[in-house]
Amino acid sequence: MNEEVEKGLEPKLRFPEFLDSGEWVLEEFSKYIVLFRGSSPRPIQDYLTNESSGVNWIKIGDAKHANNFVINQVEEKITPEGAKKSRKVNVGELILANSMSYGKTYQVAIAGCIYDGWFALRDYEEHFDKRFLLQLLNSEYMQNQYNKFSAGGIVQNISSDIVYKTVLPNTSLKEQIQIADCLSSLDELINAQVKKCDALKLHKKGLMQGLFPSSNE
């Protein structure tokens, strides 16, 4: 149990209508969310498949395809028999990495199975708006806690015990939704600007090729 839990937190920034709503409540992760660890059928090579009946096999490496912490594609699939030996997740669920880039949380936009490098996060809906929770769990506030509690470990991973003793700030669902709306709109703006930048880079590349043709052409 984390003995350092404070009673409340007052955010430095707040929407005007919530200025007199009091402090955010601080409680351990275990008070709000239940973790379910993924599972791998072994040996995994016996369960990988290219068949259309295959089930999406969601690994940590698939996070590189994520956009705004949403995973919508995988590189491998496992057989239905392998899926029975794993942990199934549905579209929209949140999963938290416990190895490699540990501490990062993603939403899955595809159904599939998770191996033991992930935790599925469940039973939080009474306390948290999903979009707010996704932003919160990927904040520096939470990442610093993961690093603090896992300091000194030889293997770069985090156990359920470590995750459960981190502290989450909580406020009303109404305030959470407004915060999530604000942050989501910023994410959309960032994505739009990135696409514009990529288009400009491609345009410049075309100009460069036209202005300075290769000697091989």
PLY file of the C-alpha trace (Angstrom):
ply
format ascii 1.0
element vertex 217
property float x
property float y
property float z
element edge 216
property int vertex1
property int vertex2
end_header
0.00 0.00 0.00
1.25 3.48 -0.84
1.65 5.37 2.43
2.31 8.69 0.68
-1.18 9.29 -0.71
-2.30 12.85 -0.09
-5.94 13.77 0.40
-6.42 16.12 -2.55
-4.94 18.01 -5.45
-5.74 21.48 -6.76
-4.95 21.78 -10.51
-3.04 24.88 -11.63
-5.38 25.21 -14.62
-9.13 24.78 -14.47
-12.19 25.72 -16.51
-14.05 28.69 -14.93
-17.19 26.71 -14.09
-15.15 24.30 -11.96
-13.06 26.81 -9.98
-15.24 26.41 -6.89
-15.65 22.64 -7.19
-13.00 21.79 -4.61
-9.87 19.71 -4.88
-9.49 16.63 -7.02
-9.56 13.44 -4.95
-6.37 11.36 -4.82
-6.66 7.60 -4.48
-4.55 4.59 -5.37
-5.01 3.06 -8.80
-6.41 -0.09 -7.16
-9.42 1.89 -5.86
-10.60 2.70 -9.37
-9.37 0.15 -11.93
-8.92 -3.62 -12.19
-5.96 -5.03 -14.14
-6.14 -8.22 -16.20
-2.81 -9.48 -17.48
-2.48 -10.77 -21.02
-1.39 -14.32 -21.77
0.66 -16.00 -24.49
0.04 -19.47 -25.92
3.37 -21.28 -25.99
5.32 -21.95 -28.05
3.89 -18.96 -29.88
5.31 -20.12 -33.24
2.83 -22.99 -33.19
-0.11 -20.60 -33.04
0.83 -17.89 -35.55
-1.24 -17.94 -38.73
-1.91 -16.11 -41.99
-5.37 -17.64 -42.38
-8.45 -15.38 -42.61
-9.74 -17.02 -39.44
-6.76 -15.67 -37.52
-7.24 -13.44 -34.46
-5.36 -10.15 -34.13
-2.27 -10.70 -31.92
-1.60 -7.36 -30.22
2.02 -6.95 -29.11
4.02 -4.04 -27.68
5.67 -3.60 -31.08
2.30 -2.78 -32.63
2.25 0.44 -30.62
4.49 1.96 -33.28
1.43 2.04 -35.55
-0.61 3.93 -32.94
-2.01 7.39 -33.57
-2.82 9.41 -30.43
-2.36 6.21 -28.44
-4.92 4.29 -30.52
-3.76 0.95 -31.99
-5.60 0.04 -35.18
-3.35 -2.53 -36.85
-1.16 -5.50 -35.97
1.64 -7.38 -37.68
0.65 -10.91 -36.67
-2.38 -13.09 -36.01
-2.87 -16.24 -33.97
-5.16 -19.21 -34.52
-8.55 -19.43 -32.81
-7.06 -22.22 -30.69
-4.25 -19.88 -29.60
-6.80 -17.19 -28.78
-8.38 -19.55 -26.24
-5.06 -19.55 -24.36
-4.71 -15.76 -24.42
-6.59 -12.69 -23.11
-9.23 -11.34 -25.46
-9.87 -7.59 -25.70
-12.72 -5.84 -27.48
-12.76 -2.69 -29.61
-12.38 0.38 -27.42
-10.65 -1.28 -24.48
-7.60 0.27 -22.80
-4.38 -1.70 -22.44
-1.29 -0.72 -20.46
2.25 -1.83 -21.38
4.09 -3.56 -18.56
7.32 -4.22 -20.44
9.68 -2.43 -22.85
8.00 1.00 -23.19
6.25 0.25 -19.93
3.67 2.60 -18.47
2.16 3.70 -21.78
-1.56 3.12 -22.18
-3.34 2.58 -25.50
-6.87 2.17 -26.74
-7.43 -0.70 -29.18
-9.51 0.08 -32.24
-9.52 -3.60 -33.21
-10.60 -6.73 -31.35
-7.94 -9.31 -30.64
-5.77 -10.93 -28.00
-3.01 -9.46 -25.83
0.09 -11.25 -24.67
1.62 -10.94 -21.20
3.36 -7.66 -22.06
-0.01 -5.92 -21.59
-2.56 -5.33 -18.86
-6.21 -4.81 -19.83
-7.85 -2.03 -17.76
-11.44 -2.70 -16.74
-14.24 -1.75 -14.35
-13.31 1.95 -14.21
-16.35 3.44 -15.96
-18.05 4.50 -12.75
-15.07 6.70 -11.90
-13.49 7.83 -15.18
-14.33 9.02 -18.66
-12.29 6.80 -21.01
-10.76 9.66 -23.01
-9.78 11.53 -19.84
-8.26 8.37 -18.37
-6.21 7.74 -21.51
-4.76 11.26 -21.32
-4.14 10.97 -17.57
-2.37 7.61 -17.74
0.01 8.90 -20.43
0.79 12.12 -18.56
4.15 12.92 -16.97
2.36 12.78 -13.63
1.80 9.04 -14.07
5.01 8.22 -15.94
7.06 9.72 -13.11
5.29 7.45 -10.64
5.99 4.34 -12.72
9.67 5.31 -12.91
9.82 6.03 -9.19
8.27 2.75 -8.08
10.25 0.64 -10.57
13.60 2.33 -9.81
16.35 -0.15 -9.10
14.78 -2.95 -11.06
17.08 -4.91 -13.37
14.38 -5.77 -15.90
12.58 -2.82 -17.48
9.01 -3.74 -16.64
6.32 -2.99 -14.10
4.24 -5.41 -12.09
0.58 -5.12 -11.22
1.67 -4.29 -7.64
3.58 -1.25 -8.93
0.68 -0.06 -11.08
-1.84 -0.56 -8.29
0.05 1.66 -5.85
0.32 4.64 -8.18
-1.99 7.52 -7.30
-4.72 8.84 -9.61
-6.39 12.26 -9.29
-10.13 12.11 -9.80
-12.82 14.72 -10.34
-16.42 14.74 -11.54
-17.24 13.04 -14.84
-18.56 16.37 -16.11
-15.20 18.05 -15.58
-13.34 15.04 -16.98
-15.38 15.17 -20.19
-14.69 18.86 -20.68
-10.96 18.31 -20.17
-11.01 15.36 -22.57
-12.84 17.44 -25.20
-10.21 20.18 -24.92
-7.21 17.84 -25.13
-8.76 15.81 -27.95
-9.32 18.95 -30.02
-5.65 19.83 -29.55
-4.64 16.33 -30.68
-6.74 16.77 -33.83
-5.11 20.14 -34.51
-1.64 18.64 -34.05
-2.48 15.80 -36.44
-3.71 18.26 -39.05
-0.52 20.30 -38.78
1.65 17.17 -39.03
-0.16 16.18 -42.24
0.40 19.68 -43.67
4.07 19.48 -42.75
4.40 16.05 -44.41
2.72 17.40 -47.56
5.13 20.36 -47.66
8.12 18.04 -47.24
6.88 15.92 -50.14
6.35 19.06 -52.23
9.88 20.25 -51.45
11.29 16.85 -52.36
9.59 17.04 -55.74
10.99 20.54 -56.31
14.48 19.41 -55.35
14.32 16.50 -57.76
13.18 18.83 -60.53
15.79 21.50 -59.78
18.69 19.14 -59.18
18.07 16.00 -61.25
20.12 12.94 -60.46
23.10 12.20 -62.71
21.62 8.75 -63.26
18.54 10.18 -64.99
0 1
1 2
2 3
3 4
4 5
5 6
6 7
7 8
8 9
9 10
10 11
11 12
12 13
13 14
14 15
15 16
16 17
17 18
18 19
19 20
20 21
21 22
22 23
23 24
24 25
25 26
26 27
27 28
28 29
29 30
30 31
31 32
32 33
33 34
34 35
35 36
36 37
37 38
38 39
39 40
40 41
41 42
42 43
43 44
44 45
45 46
46 47
47 48
48 49
49 50
50 51
51 52
52 53
53 54
54 55
55 56
56 57
57 58
58 59
59 60
60 61
61 62
62 63
63 64
64 65
65 66
66 67
67 68
68 69
69 70
70 71
71 72
72 73
73 74
74 75
75 76
76 77
77 78
78 79
79 80
80 81
81 82
82 83
83 84
84 85
85 86
86 87
87 88
88 89
89 90
90 91
91 92
92 93
93 94
94 95
95 96
96 97
97 98
98 99
99 100
100 101
101 102
102 103
103 104
104 105
105 106
106 107
107 108
108 109
109 110
110 111
111 112
112 113
113 114
114 115
115 116
116 117
117 118
118 119
119 120
120 121
121 122
122 123
123 124
124 125
125 126
126 127
127 128
128 129
129 130
130 131
131 132
132 133
133 134
134 135
135 136
136 137
137 138
138 139
139 140
140 141
141 142
142 143
143 144
144 145
145 146
146 147
147 148
148 149
149 150
150 151
151 152
152 153
153 154
154 155
155 156
156 157
157 158
158 159
159 160
160 161
161 162
162 163
163 164
164 165
165 166
166 167
167 168
168 169
169 170
170 171
171 172
172 173
173 174
174 175
175 176
176 177
177 178
178 179
179 180
180 181
181 182
182 183
183 184
184 185
185 186
186 187
187 188
188 189
189 190
190 191
191 192
192 193
193 194
194 195
195 196
196 197
197 198
198 199
199 200
200 201
201 202
202 203
203 204
204 205
205 206
206 207
207 208
208 209
209 210
210 211
211 212
212 213
213 214
214 215
215 216
